[in-house]
Amino acid sequence: MRQAIFAVIFGATVICTLPVKAAPCEPGVLFVDYNQTADCVDQDGECWESAFRYLQDAFAVAQENDVIRVSQGIFYPDESCADPNTDNRVDSFVLVQGVIIRGGYEGSASLTPDEQNLDPSLTILSGDIQQDDTPAGLLQTERENNSYNVVGNRHGVRKKLQC
């Protein structure tokens, strides 16, 4: 979105256009979409169209009383725009005091992105940071490179995850 500014300088009209940041779709709501393909610089999390690709990016900017809406998909704690895939086993999703996380949204892949499917298998926070575990794989060797903790609570957060 651009805003036009008109000015009259010594009898001549000068027209300038300046980029203007659009208002958020819903104040206090951050959006995370597994299907986001925009460059990181174009992701602000304020709408489904500009949603964050990585859940860690939403946690980085979330403030008390915010709601994070998460699309269907699998999210890993070692992924963010700053570090897309670190494979660091100590990375975890750290809860933020007063922030509600809701999953199961259709996201931008749908004509109804705010539609929420309450099937808990549709939004997954996974510790399989190397994404090499097999569905039926019970082998210990596949699990040795996973995150130590998927969700962390370092600040005494008392809120629950909401599905």
Secondary structure, 3 states (H helix, E strand, C coil): CEEEEEEEECCEEEEEEEECCCCCCCCCEEEECCCCCCCHHHCCCCCCCCCECCHHHHHHHCCCCCEEEEECEEECCCCCCCCCCCCCCCCCEECCCCCEEEEEECHHHCCCCCCECCCCCCEEECCCCCCCCCCCCCCHHHHCCCCCCCEECCCCCCCCCEC
